[in-house]
Amino acid sequence: MHFRYAAIHRRTSVFLPKRNALTRFFSQLCLPPRVGFESLTEKIETSSASGKLIFHVFASLAEFERNLIRERTRAGLDAARARGRIGGRTPKLDERQVREIRAMLRDPQVNVSDVARRYGVSRTTIYTWVGVVKPERSAE
């Protein structure tokens, strides 16, 4: 959500359906002076001092909650790593398959699309794991 200053004029209010929509992007929002914010569901408005206070309290709580989630996620990932768990998707090809594919692609008669179909992966996966393999030329 990005607010364009050209669309916001003096003595204008910015209306959003929920407070979360604004507090999530609070760091990106800097309203010009004399421009207010009004939430349609929570009846929060920033044209008065008390409205600004409530708005900033909610924004601070949202930022605090975001930081807690970030810390908990990081702690969970670190604990999983300490137990030997590695995140991410399991590899489509193991080392033995990569060696077999390299050997197959050295033959000039073998097509990358055929190898990919045989191993059940895409051509991109073959190139990612194996790279470009130059076919060996027969000595004639």
HELIX and SHEET records of a PDB file:
HELIX    1   1 TYR A    5  ALA A    7  5                                   3    
HELIX    2   2 ARG A   19  THR A   23  1                                   5    
HELIX    3   3 PHE A   26  GLN A   28  5                                   3    
HELIX    4   4 ALA A   49  ALA A   82  1                                  34    
HELIX    5   5 GLU A   95  LEU A  105  1                                  11    
HELIX    6   6 VAL A  112  TYR A  119  1                                   8    
HELIX    7   7 ARG A  123  VAL A  130  1                                   8    
SHEET    1   A 2 THR A  12  LEU A  16  0                                        
SHEET    2   A 2 VAL A  35  SER A  39  1                                        
END                                                                             
